[in-house]
Amino acid sequence: MDLEIDKKKEFKNKIVNFYFNNKSKIYILLFIFLISIISLFLFKKNQNEKNNLVSEKYMQAGIYMQKNDNKNAIILLNDVILSKNKFYSVLALNTILEKNLVTEKKKILNYFEIIEKLKIAEDKKDLILLKKALYLIKISDKKDGQDILKKIIEKNSKLKSIAEILIE
């Protein structure tokens, strides 16, 4: 019994000694941990605010299009694409293509390049490439469009069968 009490006292003394010998290191680690947690929360809050701002711009562009104010809609959709938001940038490009809001080939291809560089799932990237190929074929740039379709086929993408049909 005394041996057990001595072990407990010895263990307690070791902890107390460890604390006093490493007091500054313990406080520094706790401070770093606290700063890290606060930074993480601030980063998440900032990301949410940016996402909300981009979604508001996208929705405002939709309102402008309903009012036939395509000029302002294009400005907002351009901002959404340039924000490089994984979700809304793709939607903005789709809207521009579907509504034929921008007719400049160079500008549309620039939009595609921006979206292709986003870190999104591979199947979504393949879908964007397919849309780019269809756009190129639509504007009579069949060779470049077919090259993109061949890349989709070579990647053995889920869209391979669609690309094969389009090449024929």
Contacts in CASP RR format, 6 or more apart in sequence:
PFRMAT RR
TARGET T0000
AUTHOR 0000-0000-0000
METHOD contacts of the structure
MODEL  1
MDLEIDKKKEFKNKIVNFYFNNKSKIYILLFIFLISIISLFLFKKNQNEK
NNLVSEKYMQAGIYMQKNDNKNAIILLNDVILSKNKFYSVLALNTILEKN
LVTEKKKILNYFEIIEKLKIAEDKKDLILLKKALYLIKISDKKDGQDILK
KIIEKNSKLKSIAEILIE
19 26 0 8 1.000
50 83 0 8 1.000
50 85 0 8 1.000
51 85 0 8 1.000
54 80 0 8 1.000
54 83 0 8 1.000
54 85 0 8 1.000
54 88 0 8 1.000
55 88 0 8 1.000
57 76 0 8 1.000
57 79 0 8 1.000
57 80 0 8 1.000
57 83 0 8 1.000
57 88 0 8 1.000
58 76 0 8 1.000
58 77 0 8 1.000
58 80 0 8 1.000
58 88 0 8 1.000
58 91 0 8 1.000
58 92 0 8 1.000
60 76 0 8 1.000
61 72 0 8 1.000
61 73 0 8 1.000
61 74 0 8 1.000
61 76 0 8 1.000
61 77 0 8 1.000
61 80 0 8 1.000
61 92 0 8 1.000
61 95 0 8 1.000
62 73 0 8 1.000
62 95 0 8 1.000
64 70 0 8 1.000
64 72 0 8 1.000
64 73 0 8 1.000
64 76 0 8 1.000
65 73 0 8 1.000
65 95 0 8 1.000
65 99 0 8 1.000
65 101 0 8 1.000
70 99 0 8 1.000
70 101 0 8 1.000
73 101 0 8 1.000
74 96 0 8 1.000
74 101 0 8 1.000
74 102 0 8 1.000
77 92 0 8 1.000
77 95 0 8 1.000
77 96 0 8 1.000
77 101 0 8 1.000
78 92 0 8 1.000
80 88 0 8 1.000
80 89 0 8 1.000
80 91 0 8 1.000
80 92 0 8 1.000
81 89 0 8 1.000
81 92 0 8 1.000
81 93 0 8 1.000
81 96 0 8 1.000
81 111 0 8 1.000
81 114 0 8 1.000
81 115 0 8 1.000
82 114 0 8 1.000
83 89 0 8 1.000
84 114 0 8 1.000
84 117 0 8 1.000
84 118 0 8 1.000
86 118 0 8 1.000
86 119 0 8 1.000
86 120 0 8 1.000
89 114 0 8 1.000
89 115 0 8 1.000
89 118 0 8 1.000
90 115 0 8 1.000
90 118 0 8 1.000
90 120 0 8 1.000
90 124 0 8 1.000
90 128 0 8 1.000
93 111 0 8 1.000
93 112 0 8 1.000
93 115 0 8 1.000
93 128 0 8 1.000
93 131 0 8 1.000
94 131 0 8 1.000
95 101 0 8 1.000
96 102 0 8 1.000
96 108 0 8 1.000
96 111 0 8 1.000
97 108 0 8 1.000
97 131 0 8 1.000
97 135 0 8 1.000
102 108 0 8 1.000
102 111 0 8 1.000
105 139 0 8 1.000
105 141 0 8 1.000
108 135 0 8 1.000
109 132 0 8 1.000
112 128 0 8 1.000
112 131 0 8 1.000
112 132 0 8 1.000
112 135 0 8 1.000
115 128 0 8 1.000
116 125 0 8 1.000
116 128 0 8 1.000
116 129 0 8 1.000
116 132 0 8 1.000
122 157 0 8 1.000
123 157 0 8 1.000
123 158 0 8 1.000
123 159 0 8 1.000
126 152 0 8 1.000
126 155 0 8 1.000
126 157 0 8 1.000
126 158 0 8 1.000
126 159 0 8 1.000
127 159 0 8 1.000
129 148 0 8 1.000
129 151 0 8 1.000
129 152 0 8 1.000
130 148 0 8 1.000
130 149 0 8 1.000
130 152 0 8 1.000
130 159 0 8 1.000
130 162 0 8 1.000
130 163 0 8 1.000
132 145 0 8 1.000
132 148 0 8 1.000
133 145 0 8 1.000
133 146 0 8 1.000
133 148 0 8 1.000
133 149 0 8 1.000
133 152 0 8 1.000
133 163 0 8 1.000
133 166 0 8 1.000
134 145 0 8 1.000
134 166 0 8 1.000
136 142 0 8 1.000
136 144 0 8 1.000
136 145 0 8 1.000
136 148 0 8 1.000
137 145 0 8 1.000
137 146 0 8 1.000
137 166 0 8 1.000
146 167 0 8 1.000
149 163 0 8 1.000
149 166 0 8 1.000
149 167 0 8 1.000
150 163 0 8 1.000
150 167 0 8 1.000
152 159 0 8 1.000
152 160 0 8 1.000
152 163 0 8 1.000
153 160 0 8 1.000
153 163 0 8 1.000
153 164 0 8 1.000
153 167 0 8 1.000
157 163 0 8 1.000
END
